[in-house]
Amino acid sequence: MDINLPLWLFVAVVVTGVVWLYDLLVLRKPRLSALKDVERQFDGYSSEQKKSDEGYQKATEAANQVPVVVEYSKSFFPVLLLVFVLRSFVIEPFQIPSESMVPTLEVGDFIAVNKFAYGIRLPIIRTKILDVDEPKRGDVMVFFPPHEPRYFIKRVIGLPGDTIRYVDHTLYINGEKIEKEYVEQVHAPDIRRRNDSCFDNGASYQVYDETVGGKAHKMRRCTITGRFSEYGEWVVPEGHYFMMGDNRDNSFDSRGWGPVPEKNIVGKAFGIWMHWESFFSIPSFSRVGSI
C-alpha cells in the first residue's frame, strides 16, 4: 500500500503547530515569570557582572529551559508548513515507477508537477475551490485512476465528449486519424531487468513521432499487437478525461479502467529535474528538461 504522504505531512504540521501554540500560550508564561525572579535576585548586578557570573548564567538557563518536544516542534513547524503549502498548491515532485510513459519518461525520472494548472484544490480531500484552466489534449497529467487510490501519470488523449478509437496501433480522435512518423527500432537488450511481454515474445519496439493536440512527442509500440491495441472504441463522458501511456503496448490506462473523473486530477507534469533509478545508483541530471 502506498504511503499517503500529503496526509502524514498535514498531521506533522498540525502536531508541531499545536505544540508550538501550546508553548506560546501556556508553557512560556512560567518561564517568563522565572526569568523575572532571576533578574530580581541579581538586581544589583551590572550587565558585565551578569555576563561573567556563573550563578546568574546557570539560573537564567534553568529558568528558560524549553522542553525538547517544544524545541523540535518550533524548529520543524515553519519548514513543514512551507513544504506542505508548496506541495499542496504550487509544485510537487514525483518519481516515475513504471515504463508506461516510455520513451517520454523513464523509470527513475523525477518530475515536477504544477498543482494549480487545472485549479486550486484543498489538500487531502482534493475539492476544487478555484478554477484556473482545464486539461488540454496532449498534456501529461498526474491523477488518481478510478479503480485505486494511487498516483498515475499518462497523457491526455480524450476530452469530455470525444470519441476515441484505437485500431491496430492507430489512434483516431473524433474520427480523425492521428498520423505518426517512424523514428527507430528498439531491440531487446542483452540484459533485461524487468519482464517485458513484447521482448519476451520475441518482438521489438518501434518508436514514432506523434502529435496530439498540437503537442509533439514520441510514442512506442510493439511490433506485435497487444490486447489494448487491437481494437477499442470509447466515448468520453462529461467531466472525464481519456488517458493513455506513450508506451502503448505496455501501459494499463483508460483502455483498461476507463476515463478519469475531473475530481481525480492532481496536476500537470511539466519538467524532469533529476534521474535516479535506484538507491544504489548515482543520480543523473542528463535528462533534465521540459516534458
C-alpha positions as CSV (number, residue, x, y, z in Angstrom):
1,M,0.0,0.0,0.0
2,D,1.3,3.4,-0.9
3,I,2.1,5.9,1.9
4,N,-0.3,8.9,1.9
5,L,2.4,11.5,2.2
6,P,0.1,14.5,2.0
7,L,-1.9,13.2,4.9
8,W,1.1,12.4,7.1
9,L,2.7,15.8,6.2
10,F,-0.6,17.5,7.2
11,V,-0.6,15.6,10.5
12,A,3.0,16.6,11.2
13,V,2.2,20.3,10.5
14,V,-0.8,20.1,12.9
15,V,1.0,18.4,15.7
16,T,4.1,20.6,15.6
17,G,1.9,23.7,15.2
18,V,-0.3,22.7,18.2
19,V,2.8,22.1,20.4
20,W,4.3,25.5,19.4
21,L,1.0,27.3,20.1
22,Y,0.5,25.5,23.5
23,D,4.0,26.6,24.4
24,L,3.3,30.2,23.4
25,L,0.0,30.4,25.3
26,V,0.7,28.2,28.3
27,L,4.2,26.9,28.9
28,R,6.0,30.2,28.1
29,K,4.4,32.1,30.9
30,P,6.1,30.2,33.8
31,R,9.4,30.6,32.0
32,L,9.0,34.3,31.8
33,S,8.0,34.5,35.4
34,A,11.0,32.5,36.4
35,L,13.3,34.8,34.4
36,K,11.8,37.8,36.2
37,D,12.6,36.2,39.5
38,V,16.2,35.6,38.4
39,E,16.5,39.3,37.4
40,R,15.2,40.4,40.8
41,Q,17.6,38.1,42.5
42,F,20.5,39.6,40.7
43,D,19.1,43.1,40.6
44,G,22.3,44.8,41.8
45,Y,24.5,43.3,39.2
46,S,25.6,45.3,36.2
47,S,25.4,43.9,32.7
48,E,29.1,43.0,32.7
49,Q,28.8,41.2,36.1
50,K,25.8,39.2,34.8
51,K,27.9,38.1,31.8
52,S,30.7,36.9,33.9
53,D,28.8,35.5,36.9
54,E,28.4,31.7,36.7
55,G,25.5,31.6,39.1
56,Y,23.5,34.1,37.1
57,Q,24.1,32.2,33.8
58,K,23.0,28.9,35.3
59,A,19.9,30.4,36.9
60,T,18.9,32.1,33.7
61,E,19.5,28.9,31.7
62,A,17.4,26.8,34.2
63,A,14.6,29.3,34.2
64,N,14.5,29.5,30.4
65,Q,14.7,25.7,29.8
66,V,12.5,24.7,26.9
67,P,11.1,21.1,26.7
68,V,12.8,19.1,24.0
69,V,9.5,18.4,22.2
70,V,8.7,22.1,22.1
71,E,12.2,22.9,20.8
72,Y,11.9,20.4,18.0
73,S,8.4,21.5,17.2
74,K,9.3,25.2,17.0
75,S,12.2,24.3,14.6
76,F,10.3,21.9,12.3
77,F,6.9,23.7,12.2
78,P,7.8,26.5,9.8
79,V,9.7,24.1,7.5
80,L,6.9,21.6,7.4
81,L,4.3,24.3,6.9
82,L,6.2,25.7,3.9
83,V,6.7,22.3,2.3
84,F,3.0,21.4,2.9
85,V,1.8,24.7,1.2
86,L,4.2,24.3,-1.7
87,R,3.3,20.7,-2.3
88,S,-0.4,21.3,-1.9
89,F,-0.8,24.4,-4.0
90,V,2.3,25.2,-6.1
91,I,4.5,22.3,-7.2
92,E,5.0,18.7,-6.1
93,P,7.8,16.2,-7.1
94,F,7.0,12.7,-8.3
95,Q,9.2,9.7,-9.3
96,I,8.3,7.6,-12.3
97,P,7.9,4.0,-11.1
98,S,7.0,2.2,-14.4
99,E,7.6,2.1,-18.1
100,S,4.1,3.1,-19.2
101,M,5.3,6.6,-20.4
102,V,8.5,5.4,-22.2
103,P,10.1,7.0,-24.2
104,T,8.8,10.3,-22.8
105,L,9.5,9.4,-19.2
106,E,11.8,6.6,-18.0
107,V,11.8,4.7,-14.7
108,G,13.6,6.7,-12.2
109,D,12.8,10.1,-13.6
110,F,11.9,12.7,-11.0
111,I,9.3,15.1,-12.4
112,A,7.8,18.4,-11.3
113,V,4.0,18.7,-11.3
114,N,2.2,22.1,-11.4
115,K,-0.6,21.8,-8.7
116,F,-2.5,24.9,-9.8
117,A,-2.6,24.5,-13.6
118,Y,-6.0,22.9,-13.5
119,G,-7.4,24.7,-10.5
120,I,-6.7,25.2,-6.8
121,R,-7.8,22.2,-4.7
122,L,-7.9,21.7,-0.9
123,P,-5.2,19.4,0.4
124,I,-6.2,15.8,1.3
125,I,-9.8,16.0,0.2
126,R,-8.9,17.5,-3.2
127,T,-12.0,19.6,-3.5
128,K,-11.6,22.3,-6.1
129,I,-12.1,25.8,-4.7
130,L,-10.9,27.9,-7.7
131,D,-10.9,27.2,-11.5
132,V,-7.8,28.1,-13.4
133,D,-7.7,26.1,-16.6
134,E,-8.8,22.8,-18.0
135,P,-6.6,19.8,-19.2
136,K,-5.7,20.1,-22.9
137,R,-5.3,17.3,-25.3
138,G,-1.6,16.1,-25.3
139,D,-0.9,17.3,-21.7
140,V,1.0,14.9,-19.4
141,M,-1.2,14.7,-16.3
142,V,-0.9,13.2,-12.8
143,F,-4.2,11.8,-11.4
144,F,-5.8,9.1,-9.4
145,P,-7.4,6.4,-11.6
146,P,-11.0,5.4,-11.0
147,H,-10.1,1.9,-9.7
148,E,-7.5,2.6,-6.9
149,P,-6.1,5.5,-4.7
150,R,-2.6,5.6,-6.3
151,Y,-0.9,8.2,-8.4
152,F,-0.8,7.5,-12.1
153,I,0.8,9.6,-14.9
154,K,-0.4,9.4,-18.5
155,R,-1.1,11.6,-21.5
156,V,-4.5,13.3,-22.0
157,I,-5.9,11.8,-25.3
158,G,-9.6,12.4,-25.0
159,L,-11.6,15.4,-23.7
160,P,-15.2,15.3,-22.5
161,G,-17.5,14.3,-25.3
162,D,-14.7,12.9,-27.5
163,T,-14.9,9.6,-29.3
164,I,-11.6,7.7,-29.1
165,R,-10.9,4.7,-31.3
166,Y,-7.7,2.6,-31.2
167,V,-7.4,0.0,-34.0
168,D,-4.2,-2.0,-34.8
169,H,-1.9,0.6,-33.2
170,T,-3.7,3.5,-34.9
171,L,-5.3,6.3,-32.8
172,Y,-8.4,8.1,-34.0
173,I,-9.9,11.1,-32.2
174,N,-13.4,12.0,-33.3
175,G,-12.9,10.1,-36.5
176,E,-9.6,11.8,-37.4
177,K,-6.6,9.6,-37.7
178,I,-3.6,10.7,-35.7
179,E,-0.6,10.4,-38.0
180,K,2.8,9.2,-36.8
181,E,6.2,9.1,-38.3
182,Y,8.6,6.2,-37.8
183,V,11.8,7.1,-35.9
184,E,13.7,3.9,-34.9
185,Q,13.5,0.2,-33.9
186,V,14.3,-0.9,-30.4
187,H,15.5,-4.4,-30.0
188,A,15.7,-6.4,-26.8
189,P,18.9,-5.6,-24.7
190,D,21.3,-8.4,-23.8
191,I,20.4,-8.0,-20.1
192,R,16.8,-7.2,-19.1
193,R,15.9,-6.2,-15.6
194,R,12.2,-6.3,-15.9
195,N,9.7,-8.7,-17.5
196,D,8.5,-7.3,-20.8
197,S,5.8,-9.1,-22.8
198,C,7.0,-7.5,-26.1
199,F,10.6,-8.7,-25.8
200,D,9.6,-11.9,-24.1
201,N,7.5,-12.8,-27.2
202,G,10.5,-12.3,-29.5
203,A,9.2,-8.9,-30.8
204,S,10.7,-5.5,-30.7
205,Y,9.6,-1.9,-30.1
206,Q,9.2,0.8,-32.7
207,V,9.4,4.5,-31.8
208,Y,7.3,7.1,-33.6
209,D,6.9,10.8,-33.5
210,E,3.2,11.7,-32.8
211,T,1.4,14.9,-32.4
212,V,-1.8,15.1,-30.2
213,G,-3.5,18.4,-29.6
214,G,-0.6,20.3,-31.2
215,K,1.9,18.7,-28.8
216,A,4.6,16.7,-30.4
217,H,6.0,13.7,-28.5
218,K,7.5,10.3,-29.1
219,M,5.4,7.1,-28.6
220,R,6.4,3.5,-28.5
221,R,4.6,0.4,-29.9
222,C,5.4,-3.3,-30.0
223,T,5.6,-5.0,-33.4
224,I,3.1,-7.5,-32.0
225,T,-0.3,-6.1,-31.3
226,G,-1.2,-6.2,-27.6
227,R,-4.7,-6.7,-26.1
228,F,-5.3,-3.0,-25.8
229,S,-4.0,-2.2,-29.3
230,E,-6.1,-4.5,-31.5
231,Y,-9.5,-2.7,-31.3
232,G,-11.3,-0.4,-28.9
233,E,-13.8,2.5,-29.0
234,W,-14.8,4.7,-26.2
235,V,-17.0,7.8,-25.7
236,V,-15.6,10.1,-23.0
237,P,-18.4,11.2,-20.6
238,E,-18.7,14.8,-19.5
239,G,-16.3,15.7,-16.7
240,H,-14.0,12.9,-17.6
241,Y,-10.7,12.5,-19.5
242,F,-9.3,9.6,-21.5
243,M,-5.7,8.8,-20.6
244,M,-3.1,6.7,-22.5
245,G,0.5,6.0,-21.9
246,D,3.1,6.7,-24.5
247,N,4.3,3.1,-24.3
248,R,1.1,2.0,-25.9
249,D,1.6,-1.8,-25.6
250,N,2.9,-1.6,-22.0
251,S,0.5,0.8,-20.4
252,F,-2.5,0.0,-18.2
253,D,-4.6,3.1,-18.8
254,S,-8.1,4.3,-19.8
255,R,-8.3,1.5,-22.3
256,G,-8.4,-0.9,-19.3
257,W,-10.1,1.0,-16.5
258,G,-12.0,3.8,-18.2
259,P,-11.9,7.6,-18.3
260,V,-10.7,9.6,-15.3
261,P,-13.2,11.9,-13.5
262,E,-12.2,15.6,-13.1
263,K,-12.2,15.3,-9.3
264,N,-9.3,12.8,-9.5
265,I,-6.9,15.3,-11.2
266,V,-3.7,16.1,-9.3
267,G,-1.8,18.4,-11.6
268,K,0.1,18.9,-14.9
269,A,3.6,17.4,-15.3
270,F,5.9,20.0,-16.9
271,G,9.6,19.0,-16.3
272,I,12.2,16.4,-15.4
273,W,14.6,17.6,-12.8
274,M,16.6,14.5,-11.9
275,H,17.0,10.9,-12.8
276,W,17.7,8.3,-10.1
277,E,16.8,4.8,-10.9
278,S,17.7,3.0,-7.7
279,F,19.1,3.8,-4.3
280,F,22.4,2.2,-5.2
281,S,22.8,4.1,-8.5
282,I,24.2,7.6,-9.0
283,P,21.7,10.4,-9.6
284,S,21.9,11.9,-13.0
285,F,20.9,15.3,-14.4
286,S,21.4,14.4,-18.1
287,R,17.6,14.1,-18.7
288,V,16.7,17.4,-17.1
289,G,14.3,19.4,-19.3
290,S,10.7,20.1,-20.1
291,I,8.1,17.3,-20.8
